[in-house]
């Protein structure tokens, strides 16, 4: 079984802000997208790269 959280809105995204980000965590990748444009482009990171990023 693989992990896939589905899309999760960032806790830093607020209702009155234009900075709304969603992430999707899997075993291999972390995907990041603009929640106001869900069919638009996505950033893809390796899970280990993402962990290093958020620990800084």
C-alpha positions in Angstrom: 0.0 0.0 0.0 1.3 3.5 -0.8 0.6 6.7 0.9 -1.4 9.4 -0.8 -3.0 12.1 1.3 -5.0 13.7 -1.4 -4.8 17.5 -1.6 -4.4 19.3 1.7 -4.7 23.1 2.0 -1.8 24.7 3.8 -2.5 25.9 7.4 -1.0 29.2 6.3 -3.6 29.8 3.6 -6.3 32.1 4.7 -9.7 32.9 3.3 -8.9 36.5 2.4 -5.5 35.9 0.9 -4.4 35.3 -2.6 -1.7 33.0 -1.3 -3.5 29.7 -1.2 -1.4 26.6 -1.5 -2.2 22.9 -1.4 0.1 19.9 -1.0 -0.3 16.3 -1.7 2.0 13.8 0.0 2.9 10.4 -1.5 5.7 7.9 -0.7 7.8 9.3 -3.5 6.8 12.8 -4.3 5.2 15.9 -2.8 3.1 17.9 -5.2 2.3 21.6 -4.6 -0.3 23.7 -6.4 -2.3 26.9 -6.3 -5.6 26.0 -4.7 -7.4 28.6 -6.7 -6.2 27.0 -10.0 -6.4 23.2 -9.3 -6.0 22.3 -12.9 -3.0 24.5 -13.4 0.7 23.7 -13.1 2.1 21.8 -10.1 5.5 21.7 -8.5 6.8 18.2 -7.9 9.5 17.5 -5.3 11.1 14.2 -4.1 9.8 13.4 -0.6 13.3 13.6 0.9 13.9 17.0 -0.7 10.6 18.3 0.7 11.5 17.1 4.2 14.9 18.9 4.0 13.1 22.1 2.8 10.5 22.2 5.6 13.2 21.4 8.3 15.0 24.7 7.5 
